[in-house]
């Protein structure tokens, strides 16, 4: 497996573990001091913080992967993951087709930064962060 394939595998496994709420396993993919930034400028240093913050926004969400773009910048590997979101809002209504893009920075096989953008607010699935 080459570096590009390893980076995609790391990101894929991490995202799926977070979706399954297997946070201990997912955290093993994070490097020391990792930063997780979500829409509304919500920045977290742990998966537990991030999941707790999302609990009042929707019942569940899953990423449908459409495209991975991988590049390197010095010692870092940058992975852009884009696609759509599907899940269930707080009232139990199903949604799908909500655009997202995530940017991951990997140092070796560890995620050191994740930035998330999506149209959850614009689509009416969630209210803006306060």
N, C-alpha and C positions, 0 to 999 in steps of 0.2 A: 504494500500500500504506500503510495507516495504522500508527500506532505499535504497536497490539496485534498486528497481523499481522507486522510487522517483528520484534517481540520473539519471537513464536512461531517464525518462520523462523530467527532466530539460534540459539535453543535447539535446535531440531530439527537444524539443520546441525551444530552443535557436537557433540551427542550421537552422531550418526551417524559423524562423523569420528573421534571417540574409539573407537567400537566397531570401526571399520575400521583402527584403529591408525595413522591418518594424523595423528600427533600434532603435527607442525609446522603443518599447516593448521588443526587444531583450536585450537592455541595462539593463532592470530591472532584468535580470538574472545574471548580473555581480556584483561582490562584489567590495567594495572600493579598488582602486589601482590595479584592475585586469590587467594582462599582457597578450597580444595576440601575439604569435610568429609564423611567417609564413616562408616558404622556403626562403632561401637566408639570413636568420638571420634578417628578417624584423620584428621588434617588435613595437607594437602599444599599446597605453593606452586607445584608444577609437575605437568604431566600425566605426565611420565616417572616421577616419584616415585610418583604414584598408581597407574599401570599396573604398576610394579615391585612395589608392595605387594600388588596383587591377583593377581599371577602364581601365588602359592602357595595361592590360595583356590579357583580354578576355572579351567577351560580356556578358556571363552568365555561371553559373556553378551550378550543383545540385549534392548533395551527395546521392549515393545509399547505404543504410546501409546494411552491411552484418553481422557484429558481434560487440557485446558490451562485454567488460570485465570490471568488477567492483571489486575494492578492497579498503581496508581502510589502512590508514597510520596515526596513532595518531588521530588527530581531522579531518583529511582530508579524503574525499572519492575520489578515483582516478577512472576515467572512460576512457578506451581506446575504441574508435570507429573506426572501419575499414570498408573499402568497396571500391567502385569505384566512379569516377567522370564522369559526362556527362554534355554536354553543347555546347557552340558555341564559336569558337575562334574569333579573331578580324576581320578576313576576311569573317565571316559568315559560316564557315565550321563547321558541327556538329562533335563532338567527344564523345566517351564513352569508358568505360573500363579502365580508368586511375586510378591506385591504389592510395589510400590515407590511412593515419592513423592520428587520432587526439588524443591527451592526454589532458584530462580536470582534474583540481583539483577543488574540491568543498569543501567549508567550510559551513556546513549546506546545505542550498539549493541555495547558491550563487557560481557562477564560479569565481575563483580567479586567474586561470591561464589556458591558452589554448596554446598548442604547436601543430603545423600542419606540417606534412610531406606528400609529394605527388610526383608523377612522371610527373607533367605537363611539366617540362623542358625536361626530358628524352624522353617523348612521342612526343615532337615537337609542343605541343599546345601553349606554351609560350616561350619567350626568357628568358635567365637567368636575374635575377634582377641585376640592375646596381647601 
